[in-house]
Amino acid sequence: MQEKKLFDAEWNLMCFIWENHPTTASQAAAFALKEFQWKKNTTYTVIKRLIQKEFLQRQEPGFFIIPLVEKQQMQQQAMSSLLEKRFDGNVQDFLNTLSQINPSKSLVQ
Protein backbone atom coordinates (compact mmCIF):
# COMPACT_ATOMS: atom_id res chain seq x y z
CA MET A 1 0.00 0.00 0.00
CA GLN A 2 1.25 3.46 -0.85
CA GLU A 3 1.93 5.62 2.19
CA LYS A 4 -0.92 8.00 2.93
CA LYS A 5 0.11 11.30 4.46
CA LEU A 6 -1.85 13.65 6.68
CA PHE A 7 -0.80 17.21 7.33
CA ASP A 8 -1.24 18.46 10.91
CA ALA A 9 -4.49 20.30 10.17
CA GLU A 10 -5.88 17.20 8.46
CA TRP A 11 -4.77 15.02 11.38
CA ASN A 12 -6.52 17.30 13.88
CA LEU A 13 -9.79 17.15 11.98
CA MET A 14 -9.46 13.39 11.44
CA CYS A 15 -9.09 12.88 15.21
CA PHE A 16 -12.51 14.47 15.69
CA ILE A 17 -13.97 12.33 12.90
CA TRP A 18 -12.42 9.11 14.24
CA GLU A 19 -13.87 9.80 17.69
CA ASN A 20 -17.31 10.87 16.46
CA HIS A 21 -18.10 8.92 13.31
CA PRO A 22 -20.42 8.77 11.64
CA THR A 23 -20.60 12.55 11.78
CA THR A 24 -21.68 15.26 9.43
CA ALA A 25 -19.58 17.90 7.74
CA SER A 26 -21.53 20.57 9.61
CA GLN A 27 -20.70 18.92 12.95
CA ALA A 28 -17.04 18.80 11.94
CA ALA A 29 -17.22 22.48 10.93
CA ALA A 30 -18.72 23.41 14.31
CA PHE A 31 -15.93 21.53 16.07
CA ALA A 32 -13.24 23.17 13.91
CA LEU A 33 -14.70 26.63 14.52
CA LYS A 34 -14.60 26.08 18.28
CA GLU A 35 -11.21 24.36 18.44
CA PHE A 36 -9.22 25.94 15.59
CA GLN A 37 -11.24 29.08 14.71
CA TRP A 38 -11.67 27.76 11.16
CA LYS A 39 -14.38 29.18 8.98
CA LYS A 40 -16.91 26.71 7.58
CA ASN A 41 -15.36 26.96 4.10
CA THR A 42 -11.94 26.06 5.48
CA THR A 43 -13.30 22.91 7.12
CA TYR A 44 -15.19 21.94 3.98
CA THR A 45 -12.03 22.42 1.92
CA VAL A 46 -10.08 20.12 4.27
CA ILE A 47 -12.89 17.55 4.16
CA LYS A 48 -12.91 17.69 0.34
CA ARG A 49 -9.14 17.16 0.29
CA LEU A 50 -9.48 14.20 2.69
CA ILE A 51 -12.12 12.67 0.42
CA GLN A 52 -9.86 13.11 -2.62
CA LYS A 53 -6.97 11.52 -0.72
CA GLU A 54 -9.29 8.62 0.21
CA PHE A 55 -9.20 9.17 3.96
CA LEU A 56 -12.93 9.92 4.07
CA GLN A 57 -16.06 8.89 2.26
CA ARG A 58 -19.04 11.20 1.80
CA GLN A 59 -22.51 9.71 2.23
CA GLU A 60 -25.81 11.35 1.42
CA PRO A 61 -28.27 12.49 2.51
CA GLY A 62 -26.88 14.83 5.12
CA PHE A 63 -23.21 15.01 4.02
CA PHE A 64 -22.10 12.34 6.46
CA ILE A 65 -18.35 11.74 6.50
CA ILE A 66 -17.02 8.27 7.24
CA PRO A 67 -13.33 7.48 7.84
CA LEU A 68 -11.83 4.99 5.39
CA VAL A 69 -8.65 4.48 7.44
CA GLU A 70 -8.27 3.78 11.13
CA LYS A 71 -6.38 6.05 13.51
CA GLN A 72 -4.17 3.16 14.63
CA GLN A 73 -3.23 2.46 11.01
CA MET A 74 -2.09 6.07 10.57
CA GLN A 75 -0.20 6.04 13.88
CA GLN A 76 1.65 2.88 12.86
CA GLN A 77 2.51 4.38 9.50
CA ALA A 78 3.82 7.56 11.15
CA MET A 79 5.98 5.58 13.55
CA SER A 80 7.32 3.40 10.76
CA SER A 81 8.20 6.50 8.74
CA LEU A 82 9.93 8.09 11.75
CA LEU A 83 11.87 4.89 12.38
CA GLU A 84 13.12 4.81 8.78
CA LYS A 85 13.87 8.54 8.48
CA ARG A 86 15.57 9.19 11.80
CA PHE A 87 16.86 5.80 12.95
CA ASP A 88 17.67 4.03 9.67
CA GLY A 89 15.11 1.38 10.57
CA ASN A 90 16.98 0.40 13.75
CA VAL A 91 14.31 -0.36 16.36
CA GLN A 92 16.84 -0.74 19.18
CA ASP A 93 18.27 2.77 18.58
CA PHE A 94 14.74 4.12 18.54
CA LEU A 95 13.82 2.40 21.81
CA ASN A 96 17.07 3.52 23.48
CA THR A 97 16.35 7.11 22.50
CA LEU A 98 12.73 6.84 23.59
CA SER A 99 13.73 5.49 27.01
CA GLN A 100 15.96 8.53 27.60
CA ILE A 101 13.26 11.13 27.00
CA ASN A 102 12.14 13.10 30.03
CA PRO A 103 8.65 14.37 29.16
CA SER A 104 8.88 17.19 31.71
CA LYS A 105 11.90 18.78 29.98
CA SER A 106 12.09 20.34 26.57
CA LEU A 107 14.47 18.64 24.15
CA VAL A 108 15.14 21.88 22.25
CA GLN A 109 16.43 24.92 24.11
Buried (B, 14 or more C-beta within 10 A) or exposed (E): EEEEEBEEBBBBBBBBBBEEBEBBBEBBBBBBBEEBEBEBEBBBEBBEBBBEBEBBEBEEEEBBBEBEBEBEEBEEBBEEEEBEEEBEEEEEEBEEEEEEEEEEEEEEE
